[in-house]
Amino acid sequence: MKLISARAVARALAAAVALTATATAGALAHEGRESAGYDVVVGFLNEPAYEGYLNAVFLEVTKGESQPGAQESHDMAGGQMSDVTAHGGIFVSTPFEDGESFEAEIPHGLDGMTIPYHSHIDPDIAGSIEVTRDAPEASRVEIELHADGAVPPMLRVQPETTVVFVNRTGEPQLIASGMHTDEAHAAAGLGGPVTGLEDTLQVEVTHISSGQSTVMALAPLFEHPGAYTADFIPTQPGGYRFRFVGSIEGQPFDESFESGANTFDAVQSRAAAQFPVTLPSVRELEGVVRSSQASADEALDEAAGARVIGIVGIVVGALGLVTAAAAIALAVRSRRRA
């Protein structure tokens, strides 16, 4: 049985968020753009991002079309075929635990097509669903996911059938329609992921409102060729800028990406994710400490001032006593003389 770390699950969840954002109008989690013949995707690894929690810069770089006419032949496949072969084009789950299930309804209009699917966490778990009117009538059919593969690996269903993926692997799974990333790149005529960028690129992370910046090294994302991360804990909410500087396969590269409504998420206050009690953030505690320190310093200053006044009062009082004693002595001496 394969083991998977909690961090790998978090990364798979981030991938699911990215896929869902691609398929849902108006919901964005990562920014993608074409630059110098490369497709670049950038965002926070885990979104939404909260202050005070470990997160990371996420970067994925793939080559553009590697052969003339490749995009044309890919476009000729038509919208439905693109959806069938595209990664997450028909359905995509969030991570679901062992013993849990994920349901996907096969849309109307895919009659005669075959939908490939795979586990985003374990590429060895994969299969296909043939959509045909000749399949037995059933409103729901099950596919069991095991550590060594899917059962049955090939399934025939009618359109509008609900396919239930049951997790029997002993670990979380994330199921997506389409081919796995590398296969999808090859089928689309793309050059595939760009590796080795941890040695040629760095990322400058800037908290936009404060202007504070730092430069970080990139590290390859485990089991995700062409993807890189730079771990850090965002300690201030608000917008962030990621600037990647260096080179990609010998070509100079200098691109900036900013969080925003049409790009990737800004960092949110941790209070937005807390329940039932909202705990103060490190930033808020620091403010309280500084305020308390200022109040303490002010109190010490006032105490010191009062101490000085008290000492002056004592000295003045002592001088008064000495003066009074001298006056009494003079009066007594005068009487004696009289």
Secondary structure, 3 states (H helix, E strand, C coil): CCCCCHHHHHHHHHHHHHHHHHHCCCCCCCEEEEECCEEEEEEECCCCEECCCCEEEEEEEEECECCCCHHHHHHCCHHHHHHHHCCCCCCECCCECCCCEEEEECCCCCCCCEEEEEECCCCCCEEEEEECCCCCCCCEEEEEEECCEEECCEEEECCCCEEEEEECCCCCECEEECCCHHHHHHHCCECCECCCHHHCEEEEEEECCCCEEEEEECEECCCCCCEEEEEECCCCCECEEEEEEEEECCEEEEEEEECCCCCCCCEECHHHHCCCCCCCCHHHHHHHHHHHHHHHHHHHHHHHHHHHHHHHHHHHHHHHHHHHHHHHHHHHHHHHHC
